[in-house]
Amino acid sequence: REELNTVRRDAKPGFYSTRIESNGHFIDMNVVSAVRCAIHQWGVSETKNMSIVVDLRNRFSWDRVLPGTKIERKDSQTLVGKRCTSGWTEHTCVYFTIRFETPFEQCEKGAAYSINEERIIRCDFPTRQIEFRVGISFVSLQGAAKNLDEYNAFTYDEALVQSTKQWNRMLEKFKGGGILERTALYHSMLGPTKISDVDGSVLDPDSIVRVRSSLHQNTH
């Protein structure tokens, strides 16, 4: 694969941005996160179109991808799937919906890496700028779509403002200290993780889905 060099990186609570260089071409990636979804804006230079490869085989340290992991095209602008792993827990599946603002020109399973590989897909777009949204759920594909719909009314800029305000309210509870202290406070707030859907659905330890009156079921 081509060598990638990070030219610029900017990160703050609820937001990440980077510019990557590869063989003289630049890739700009920006993402703003909400509770159960994220909005991405990507762009490439020196080209009239772009392709995005989603490879669910990629893993982190002790993380191991399990059977059942797959991704597929739902319609001309949507990908759906699930990624099942063991590592931090013995068996966890995260369901996802990825909705693009621009329709695909085409999508190919496996792409150039492995023919008919269920865990990889490449989608081509007739533009060099793309916005897409990712909703996740620990319960189901339907839950991932519902969680994504929660932010339908927000543009990228509006979601960034909302995320910044939410984090500022939390971080302002701590008075005094410098950058290191505030960074440590931010790190302490990355957990627990919300595992319930926007409608209160949660997958309990006995593998039964139940709907709780509280919409915020967490796990450490």
C-alpha positions as CSV (number, residue, x, y, z in Angstrom):
1,R,0.0,0.0,0.0
2,E,1.0,3.6,-0.5
3,E,2.9,5.4,2.3
4,L,0.9,8.0,4.1
5,N,2.4,11.1,5.8
6,T,0.4,13.2,8.3
7,V,0.8,16.8,7.4
8,R,-1.6,18.3,9.9
9,R,-3.6,17.1,12.9
10,D,-6.2,19.0,15.1
11,A,-8.1,17.4,17.9
12,K,-10.5,18.6,20.6
13,P,-13.4,17.1,22.5
14,G,-15.9,15.9,20.0
15,F,-13.9,16.8,16.9
16,Y,-10.9,15.4,14.9
17,S,-9.3,16.8,11.8
18,T,-6.2,15.6,9.8
19,R,-4.5,16.2,6.4
20,I,-2.6,13.2,5.0
21,E,-0.2,13.3,2.0
22,S,0.4,10.4,-0.3
23,N,2.5,10.7,-3.5
24,G,1.9,14.5,-3.7
25,H,-1.9,14.1,-3.2
26,F,-3.6,15.5,-0.1
27,I,-6.5,13.9,1.8
28,D,-8.5,16.0,4.3
29,M,-10.6,14.2,6.8
30,N,-12.8,15.9,9.4
31,V,-15.2,14.3,11.9
32,V,-17.5,15.5,14.6
33,S,-19.0,13.0,17.0
34,A,-22.3,12.8,18.9
35,V,-23.5,10.2,21.4
36,R,-24.4,7.5,19.0
37,C,-23.3,8.8,15.6
38,A,-20.7,10.9,13.8
39,I,-20.6,13.1,10.7
40,H,-17.6,13.0,8.4
41,Q,-16.4,15.4,5.7
42,W,-13.6,14.1,3.5
43,G,-11.9,15.6,0.5
44,V,-9.0,14.8,-1.9
45,S,-6.9,17.1,-4.1
46,E,-5.7,16.7,-7.7
47,T,-8.5,14.4,-8.7
48,K,-12.1,14.6,-10.0
49,N,-13.4,11.6,-8.0
50,M,-12.7,9.5,-5.0
51,S,-13.0,6.0,-3.6
52,I,-13.6,4.9,0.0
53,V,-12.6,1.4,1.2
54,V,-14.2,0.1,4.4
55,D,-12.0,-2.8,5.8
56,L,-13.5,-4.4,8.9
57,R,-10.5,-6.7,9.2
58,N,-8.4,-3.8,10.7
59,R,-7.9,-4.3,14.4
60,F,-6.3,-2.7,17.5
61,S,-3.8,-4.5,19.8
62,W,-5.7,-7.3,21.5
63,D,-8.8,-6.9,19.3
64,R,-9.7,-10.0,17.2
65,V,-12.3,-10.0,14.4
66,L,-14.8,-12.8,14.8
67,P,-17.0,-14.7,12.2
68,G,-20.2,-12.9,11.4
69,T,-18.4,-9.6,10.6
70,K,-19.7,-8.2,7.3
71,I,-20.6,-5.1,5.4
72,E,-23.0,-4.7,2.4
73,R,-24.7,-2.1,0.2
74,K,-28.3,-1.4,1.2
75,D,-29.1,1.2,-1.5
76,S,-27.4,3.8,-3.7
77,Q,-26.3,5.8,-0.7
78,T,-26.2,3.5,2.3
79,L,-23.9,0.7,3.7
80,V,-24.9,-1.5,6.6
81,G,-23.2,-4.2,8.6
82,K,-21.7,-5.4,11.9
83,R,-18.3,-5.9,13.3
84,C,-17.9,-8.7,15.9
85,T,-14.8,-8.9,18.0
86,S,-13.2,-10.5,21.1
87,G,-10.6,-8.7,23.2
88,W,-11.9,-6.4,25.9
89,T,-14.9,-8.7,26.1
90,E,-15.3,-12.2,24.9
91,H,-17.8,-11.4,22.1
92,T,-19.2,-8.0,21.2
93,C,-21.0,-7.0,18.0
94,V,-21.3,-3.3,16.9
95,Y,-23.9,-2.7,14.2
96,F,-23.6,0.3,11.9
97,T,-25.3,2.3,9.2
98,I,-23.2,4.6,6.9
99,R,-25.2,7.1,4.9
100,F,-23.5,9.1,2.2
101,E,-24.8,12.5,0.9
102,T,-23.7,11.6,-2.7
103,P,-24.8,8.3,-4.4
104,F,-22.2,5.7,-5.3
105,E,-21.1,5.3,-8.8
106,Q,-20.4,1.7,-7.9
107,C,-19.6,-0.5,-4.9
108,E,-17.5,-3.7,-5.0
109,K,-17.2,-6.3,-2.3
110,G,-13.6,-7.2,-1.5
111,A,-12.3,-4.6,-4.0
112,A,-8.7,-5.2,-5.0
113,Y,-7.7,-6.9,-1.7
114,S,-9.7,-10.1,-1.8
115,I,-12.5,-11.1,-4.1
116,N,-15.9,-11.7,-2.4
117,E,-14.5,-10.9,1.0
118,E,-17.5,-10.1,3.2
119,R,-15.6,-7.7,5.5
120,I,-14.3,-5.3,2.8
121,I,-16.1,-3.0,0.4
122,R,-14.9,-0.2,-1.9
123,C,-17.3,2.5,-3.1
124,D,-16.5,5.0,-5.9
125,F,-18.0,8.5,-6.0
126,P,-18.1,11.1,-8.9
127,T,-16.8,13.9,-6.7
128,R,-13.7,14.7,-4.7
129,Q,-15.6,16.0,-1.7
130,I,-17.9,13.7,0.3
131,E,-20.0,13.9,3.5
132,F,-21.3,10.9,5.3
133,R,-22.8,9.9,8.6
134,V,-22.2,6.8,10.7
135,G,-24.7,5.5,13.3
136,I,-23.8,2.7,15.6
137,S,-25.7,0.3,17.9
138,F,-24.8,-2.5,20.3
139,V,-28.3,-3.9,19.7
140,S,-29.2,-4.2,16.0
141,L,-29.0,-2.8,12.5
142,Q,-32.4,-1.2,13.0
143,G,-31.1,0.5,16.1
144,A,-28.1,1.8,14.2
145,A,-30.4,3.4,11.7
146,K,-32.6,5.0,14.4
147,N,-29.5,6.3,16.2
148,L,-28.3,7.9,12.9
149,D,-31.7,9.5,12.3
150,E,-31.4,11.3,15.7
151,Y,-29.0,13.7,14.0
152,N,-30.8,14.1,10.6
153,A,-31.9,17.6,11.5
154,F,-28.3,18.8,12.1
155,T,-25.8,19.9,9.5
156,Y,-22.1,19.2,10.0
157,D,-21.5,22.7,11.4
158,E,-24.5,22.6,13.7
159,A,-23.4,19.2,15.1
160,L,-20.0,20.6,15.8
161,V,-21.5,23.5,17.7
162,Q,-23.7,21.1,19.7
163,S,-20.8,18.8,20.5
164,T,-18.5,21.7,21.6
165,K,-21.2,23.1,23.9
166,Q,-21.8,19.7,25.5
167,W,-18.2,19.1,26.2
168,N,-17.6,22.7,27.4
169,R,-20.5,22.2,29.9
170,M,-18.8,19.1,31.3
171,L,-15.2,20.4,31.3
172,E,-16.2,23.7,32.9
173,K,-17.2,21.8,36.1
174,F,-13.5,21.7,36.9
175,K,-12.1,25.0,37.9
176,G,-8.4,25.8,37.9
177,G,-5.5,23.8,36.5
178,G,-3.9,23.9,33.1
179,I,-3.9,22.0,29.9
180,L,-2.6,18.7,31.5
181,E,-5.3,18.8,34.2
182,R,-8.1,19.5,31.7
183,T,-6.8,16.8,29.3
184,A,-6.9,14.3,32.2
185,L,-10.4,15.4,33.0
186,Y,-11.4,14.8,29.4
187,H,-9.9,11.4,29.4
188,S,-11.8,10.4,32.5
189,M,-15.0,11.3,30.7
190,L,-14.5,8.9,27.8
191,G,-16.2,6.2,29.8
192,P,-18.5,4.7,30.7
193,T,-19.9,4.0,27.2
194,K,-23.5,4.3,26.3
195,I,-24.8,0.9,25.1
196,S,-28.5,1.7,24.7
197,D,-30.2,2.9,21.6
198,V,-32.1,6.2,21.2
199,D,-35.4,4.4,22.0
200,G,-34.0,2.8,25.2
201,S,-33.3,-0.6,23.7
202,V,-30.4,-2.4,25.2
203,L,-28.8,-5.9,24.8
204,D,-28.7,-7.4,28.3
205,P,-26.0,-9.8,29.5
206,D,-28.4,-12.7,28.9
207,S,-28.5,-11.7,25.2
208,I,-32.1,-10.6,25.4
209,V,-33.1,-7.2,24.0
210,R,-35.1,-5.1,26.5
211,V,-36.4,-1.5,26.4
212,R,-35.6,0.5,29.5
213,S,-37.4,3.5,30.7
214,S,-34.0,5.3,31.0
215,L,-32.5,6.1,27.5
216,H,-29.0,6.0,28.8
217,Q,-27.7,2.5,29.7
218,N,-24.0,2.5,30.2
219,T,-21.1,0.1,30.5
220,H,-17.5,0.4,31.7
